[in-house]
Amino acid sequence: MNTTPWGFRDILPEEAGAREEIAGTVRACFKAHGYLPVETPLLEDAGSLGACGRAVDTPFRLFDDDGRLLVVRSDNTLPIVRLVSTRLRDARLPLRLRYEAPIVRSQPRNVGAARQFTQLGFELIGEGGEAGDAEMLALVIDALRALELPSWHIVASSVRPFMELIARAGDEGFAREALALVHANNFVDLDARLAASDLPEPVRRAISELPRLHGGVEALDRVDALMAAAGVAGSQTRELRALAARFAEQAAAGALSFDFSIMNSFDYYTGLVFKVYAGNLSDPVGSGGRYDATLDGLMTAAPHVPAAGFAFSLERLEAARLADDDAHGADADHAVARAAEEPLRVAVPKGSLKEGTVRALEAAGFDASELRDPGRRLIVRARDLRAGANDAVGDIELVIVRATDAPAFVSAGGADCGFCGRDSLIEAGLDLLELIDMGYGACRFIEAEPAGRAGAAERAYARRGCLRVATKYPRIAAAWYEQRGIAADIVTLHGNIELGPIVGMTDRIVDITATGRTLRENDLVITGEIMECTARFFVNPGRSRLDPRVRALAARLEEAAAALA
């Protein structure tokens, strides 16, 4: 074997030296604050980590000689929780621990993402509330200053308000669905689920609006107003207001803001969560938060022990430094650095969604005429006709791509936001904020089979125990059959899907249809309705938190979509 496995790479002396210098700076900063080093094994017992509070996200699992299921760690916090609860349960609190260790995480294939990272982190165990949160942020800020990183920015949030709203709903099924949609950053389907619920209007409005809130202290005011209207007593933003007051200098300089789309891992974090951005990269260079419930009942000192932690990614710290020298370079984890003074870059689809996208941009106040006939150009300009207005965005660059490629461009930072069909977002499976249903490009996902072979698929399923299905959309098809408890053998094709069952290669197809004409002309009949699909506007989470123009554009497009509906 002459190459490393995908997602892993060698590091040569020059780069290794730069990484060593970064790690040494961070290590010295943590040490100066009284944090002591610990090391945990690369392999952990899967059951032990699961008992510490979160499912293990790793593609590498193996059985040892004793038959125990072991996993390669995908995070350093849970192994340290395991260490503390077994080896340091009688220790005097608070404990201040630091680590420097590699982790391995599952990643989608063929998106250029690394699977191995090195974390430089710390855990603060036994110091809770505002004092613990302030210590955590102060240590992170000291490390950022020591590293002399360009244009760093901390974006904070709390999981507490949303959890209070979900509890107010009083419906466990709805709570699970709402949490899953928020974890997936799918605010469009969240709104659809809310519209179908019988929740009181103030609760629906709060659940819908909360993950979209961002900004300074005014965002916290809006959170409290929504919570009060929904019947939740007391301020749910006290911890965040304390941070705004404690770090007023950073808040005034725009280096500290709030964004309630940062609300993941509800089974793990219990309060403050935050991410750190630097070097104009759309990927965070570090993240952390408070996980107060994880050590409950595991320490001798007290039945409830607060805890919080934070970890830098060594790879992204390295990339942030490189971005200062090359504003258009890509880091080791594929994110593109974009300077704040550059025009917003929007991925726009060619093909059937092109005309609807042009109309939406024009309705939002942009001259998108160059997009109608770009010739061989791949990037064209759209002039902002509202220059000088309060909601001005400035001229934007339109990157012309296949609809199926738009999510990859936006996820990797090659574009700040984009348009594509719901199907493309599902198939890509990338970390993107889905903000607006644009309403155009409507079609249906269906299952179909030849009209003259009714019952053949059922007989084949009874004989072989699985259904053979041809599709361009393997994720959508596989998920639909799994939800119905049907074993399906998915055959991925890229064109003329209808031929699969016609030539006997598959039993059925899963495909999109707008009018049904192609199905009729090929003598196919619909056997199942899967979902409806329209175009959506989506954004890179990091860019939406760092560049207010992204949300300003979203607001204008939302108005345009409503006007065109």
KAZICOR-V759712 format. One record per pair of residues at least 24 apart in sequence whose C-alpha atoms are under 8 Angstrom apart, sorted by the first residue. I is the first residue (numbers start at 0). J is the second residue. D is the distance in whole Angstrom. If there is no record, write none. Layout:
BEGIN
<<I J D> <I J D>>
END
This chain:
BEGIN
<<5 113 8> <6 111 8> <6 112 6> <6 113 4> <6 114 5> <6 115 7> <7 113 6> <7 114 6> <7 115 6> <17 317 8> <18 313 7> <18 314 8> <18 317 7> <21 146 7> <21 313 8> <21 316 8> <21 317 7> <22 99 8> <22 119 7> <22 313 7> <24 142 8> <24 145 7> <24 146 7> <25 119 7> <25 142 6> <25 145 8> <25 146 8> <26 119 8> <28 138 8> <28 141 7> <28 142 6> <28 145 8> <29 97 7> <29 121 8> <29 138 7> <29 142 8> <32 138 7> <33 95 7> <34 95 5> <34 96 5> <34 97 6> <34 121 7> <35 95 6> <35 96 5> <35 97 6> <36 96 6> <36 97 5> <36 98 6> <37 96 7> <37 97 6> <37 98 6> <38 98 6> <38 99 8> <38 100 8> <39 78 6> <39 79 7> <39 82 8> <41 71 6> <41 72 6> <41 102 8> <42 69 6> <42 70 5> <42 71 5> <42 72 6> <43 69 5> <43 70 5> <43 71 6> <43 72 7> <43 78 7> <44 68 6> <44 69 5> <44 70 6> <45 69 5> <45 70 6> <47 81 7> <48 77 6> <48 78 7> <48 81 7> <51 77 6> <51 80 7> <51 81 7> <51 293 6> <51 294 8> <52 77 8> <52 266 7> <52 267 6> <52 293 6> <53 266 7> <53 267 6> <56 104 6> <56 105 6> <57 103 7> <57 104 5> <57 105 5> <58 104 7> <58 105 5> <71 102 8> <71 103 7> <72 102 6> <72 103 6> <73 102 5> <73 103 5> <73 104 5> <74 102 6> <74 103 8> <75 100 8> <75 102 7> <75 118 8> <76 122 7> <76 308 7> <80 293 8> <80 294 7> <84 294 7> <84 297 5> <84 298 6> <88 297 7> <88 298 5> <88 299 6> <88 300 8> <89 298 7> <89 299 5> <89 300 7> <90 300 8> <91 300 7> <92 124 7> <92 125 5> <92 126 8> <92 300 8> <93 123 7> <93 124 5> <93 125 4> <93 126 6> <94 122 8> <94 123 6> <94 124 5> <94 125 6> <95 121 7> <95 122 6> <95 123 5> <95 124 6> <96 121 6> <96 122 5> <96 123 7> <97 121 4> <97 122 6> <107 428 8> <110 407 7> <111 332 7> <111 333 6> <112 332 5> <112 333 6> <113 331 7> <113 332 6> <116 312 7> <116 313 7> <116 314 7> <117 312 6> <117 313 5> <117 314 7> <118 310 6> <118 311 6> <118 312 5> <118 313 6> <119 310 5> <119 311 5> <119 312 6> <119 313 7> <120 308 7> <120 309 5> <120 310 4> <120 311 6> <121 308 6> <121 309 6> <121 310 7> <122 306 7> <122 307 6> <122 308 4> <122 309 7> <123 306 6> <123 307 5> <123 308 6> <124 304 7> <124 305 6> <124 306 4> <124 307 6> <125 304 5> <125 305 5> <125 306 6> <126 304 8> <126 305 6> <126 306 7> <127 291 8> <127 305 5> <127 306 6> <127 307 8> <128 238 7> <129 238 6> <129 241 7> <129 242 8> <131 307 8> <132 242 8> <132 271 7> <132 289 8> <132 307 8> <133 242 6> <133 245 7> <135 307 8> <135 308 7> <135 309 8> <148 277 7> <148 278 7> <148 319 7> <148 320 6> <149 277 6> <149 278 5> <149 319 7> <149 320 7> <149 323 7> <150 277 6> <150 278 6> <150 279 7> <151 254 7> <151 275 7> <151 276 5> <151 277 4> <151 278 7> <152 253 7> <152 254 4> <152 255 6> <152 256 8> <152 275 6> <152 276 5> <152 277 6> <152 545 8> <153 254 6> <153 255 5> <153 256 6> <153 273 7> <153 274 6> <153 275 5> <153 276 6> <154 255 6> <154 256 5> <154 257 5> <154 258 6> <154 273 6> <154 274 5> <154 275 6> <154 276 8> <154 544 7> <155 239 8> <155 255 7> <155 256 6> <155 257 5> <155 258 6> <155 259 8> <155 261 7> <155 271 7> <155 272 6> <155 273 4> <155 274 7> <156 239 7> <156 257 6> <156 258 6> <156 259 5> <156 260 8> <156 261 6> <156 262 7> <156 271 6> <156 272 5> <156 273 6> <157 236 8> <157 239 8> <157 259 7> <157 261 8> <157 262 7> <157 269 8> <157 270 5> <157 271 4> <157 272 5> <158 262 5> <158 263 8> <158 265 7> <158 268 7> <158 269 6> <158 270 5> <158 271 7> <158 272 7> <159 235 7> <159 269 7> <159 270 5> <160 222 8> <160 226 7> <160 235 6> <160 236 8> <161 206 7> <161 209 7> <163 231 7> <164 202 7> <164 205 8> <164 206 7> <164 226 8> <164 229 8> <164 231 8> <165 206 8> <167 202 8> <167 231 8> <168 198 7> <168 202 7> <178 265 8> <181 210 8> <181 260 8> <181 262 7> <181 263 7> <182 262 7> <182 263 5> <182 264 7> <183 430 7> <183 431 8> <184 260 7> <184 430 8> <184 431 6> <184 432 5> <184 433 6> <185 432 6> <185 433 5> <185 434 7> <186 210 8> <186 432 7> <186 433 6> <186 434 6> <186 435 8> <187 433 6> <187 434 6> <187 435 6> <187 436 6> <201 225 7> <201 228 6> <201 229 5> <202 228 8> <202 229 5> <205 229 7> <209 259 6> <209 260 8> <210 258 8> <210 259 5> <210 260 4> <210 261 8> <210 262 8> <211 258 8> <211 259 6> <211 260 6> <212 258 6> <212 259 6> <212 260 7> <213 256 8> <213 257 5> <213 258 4> <213 259 6> <213 544 8> <214 256 6> <214 257 5> <214 258 6> <215 250 7> <215 256 5> <215 257 6> <216 240 7> <216 243 7> <216 257 8> <218 257 7> <219 257 8> <238 271 7> <239 271 8> <258 544 7> <267 292 8> <267 293 7> <276 541 8> <277 316 8> <277 319 6> <278 318 8> <278 319 4> <278 320 7> <278 322 6> <278 323 6> <278 336 7> <279 319 7> <279 322 7> <279 326 8> <279 336 5> <279 337 6> <279 338 6> <279 339 7> <280 319 7> <280 322 8> <280 334 6> <280 335 6> <280 336 4> <280 337 7> <280 412 8> <280 541 8> <281 334 6> <281 335 7> <281 336 7> <281 337 8> <281 411 8> <281 412 6> <281 539 7> <281 540 7> <281 541 4> <281 542 5> <282 315 8> <282 334 6> <282 541 6> <283 315 7> <283 541 7> <284 311 6> <284 312 6> <284 313 8> <284 315 5> <284 316 6> <284 319 8> <285 309 7> <285 310 5> <285 311 4> <285 312 6> <286 310 6> <286 311 7> <333 411 6> <334 410 8> <334 411 5> <334 412 5> <334 413 8> <335 411 6> <335 412 5> <335 413 6> <336 412 7> <337 412 8> <339 546 7> <342 393 7> <342 394 6> <342 395 5> <342 396 6> <343 394 7> <343 395 5> <343 396 6> <343 414 8> <343 415 6> <343 548 8> <343 549 7> <344 395 6> <344 396 5> <344 397 6> <344 398 7> <344 413 8> <344 414 5> <344 415 5> <344 416 7> <345 395 7> <345 396 6> <345 397 5> <345 398 6> <345 414 5> <345 415 6> <345 416 5> <345 417 5> <345 418 8> <346 397 6> <346 398 5> <346 399 6> <346 400 7> <346 405 6> <346 408 7> <346 409 7> <346 414 6> <346 415 8> <346 416 6> <346 417 4> <346 418 6> <347 397 6> <347 398 6> <347 399 5> <347 400 6> <347 401 8> <347 402 7> <347 405 7> <347 417 6> <347 418 6> <347 419 7> <348 399 6> <348 400 5> <348 401 5> <348 402 5> <348 405 7> <348 418 7> <348 419 6> <349 399 6> <349 400 6> <349 401 6> <349 402 7> <350 401 7> <350 402 8> <351 440 7> <352 402 8> <352 419 7> <352 439 8> <352 440 6> <352 534 7> <355 439 6> <355 440 7> <356 418 7> <359 437 8> <359 556 7> <359 559 6> <359 560 7> <359 563 8> <360 556 7> <360 559 8> <362 556 8> <362 559 5> <362 563 8> <363 555 5> <363 556 5> <363 558 7> <363 559 5> <364 555 8> <365 394 8> <370 397 8> <390 551 6> <390 555 8> <391 551 8> <392 548 5> <392 551 7> <392 552 6> <403 427 8> <406 431 8> <409 538 7> <409 539 6> <410 539 6> <412 539 7> <414 539 8> <415 538 6> <415 539 6> <415 542 6> <415 543 8> <415 549 7> <416 536 7> <416 537 6> <416 538 4> <416 539 6> <416 549 7> <417 536 6> <417 537 6> <417 538 6> <418 534 7> <418 535 6> <418 536 5> <418 537 6> <419 534 5> <419 535 6> <419 536 7> <420 532 7> <420 533 5> <420 534 4> <420 535 6> <421 532 6> <421 533 6> <421 534 6> <421 535 6> <422 472 8> <422 475 8> <422 532 7> <425 474 7> <425 475 7> <426 472 7> <426 473 7> <426 474 6> <426 475 7> <430 539 8> <430 540 8> <431 537 7> <431 538 6> <431 539 5> <431 540 6> <432 537 5> <432 538 5> <432 539 6> <432 540 6> <433 535 7> <433 536 6> <433 537 4> <433 538 7> <434 535 7> <434 536 6> <434 537 6> <434 538 8> <434 553 8> <435 535 6> <435 536 5> <435 537 7> <435 553 8> <435 557 6> <436 533 7> <436 534 6> <436 535 5> <436 536 7> <436 560 8> <437 533 7> <437 534 5> <437 535 5> <437 536 7> <437 557 8> <437 560 5> <438 533 6> <438 534 6> <438 535 8> <438 560 7> <438 564 7> <439 533 6> <439 534 6> <440 532 8> <440 533 5> <440 534 6> <441 513 7> <441 531 7> <441 532 6> <441 533 5> <441 534 7> <442 511 6> <442 512 6> <442 513 4> <442 531 6> <442 532 5> <442 533 7> <443 511 5> <443 512 5> <443 513 6> <443 528 8> <443 529 7> <443 530 6> <443 531 4> <443 532 6> <444 509 7> <444 510 6> <444 511 4> <444 512 7> <444 528 6> <444 529 5> <444 530 5> <444 531 6> <444 532 7> <445 509 6> <445 510 6> <445 511 6> <445 512 7> <445 525 7> <445 526 7> <445 527 6> <445 528 5> <445 529 5> <445 530 7> <446 507 7> <446 508 6> <446 509 5> <446 510 7> <446 525 6> <446 526 5> <446 527 5> <446 528 6> <446 529 7> <447 507 6> <447 508 5> <447 509 7> <447 523 6> <447 524 5> <447 525 4> <447 526 5> <447 527 7> <448 500 7> <448 506 7> <448 507 5> <448 508 7> <448 523 5> <448 524 6> <448 525 7> <448 526 7> <449 500 7> <449 501 7> <449 507 8> <449 522 6> <449 523 4> <449 524 6> <450 522 6> <450 523 5> <450 524 5> <451 522 8> <455 506 8> <456 506 5> <456 507 7> <459 506 8> <466 505 8> <466 506 7> <466 507 8> <467 505 5> <467 506 5> <467 507 7> <468 499 8> <468 505 5> <468 506 6> <468 507 5> <468 508 5> <468 509 7> <469 496 6> <469 499 6> <469 500 8> <469 505 6> <469 507 6> <469 508 5> <469 509 6> <470 496 6> <470 508 6> <470 509 5> <470 510 6> <471 496 7> <471 509 8> <471 510 7> <472 509 7> <472 510 7> <476 509 6> <479 529 7> <497 521 7> <497 523 8>>
END
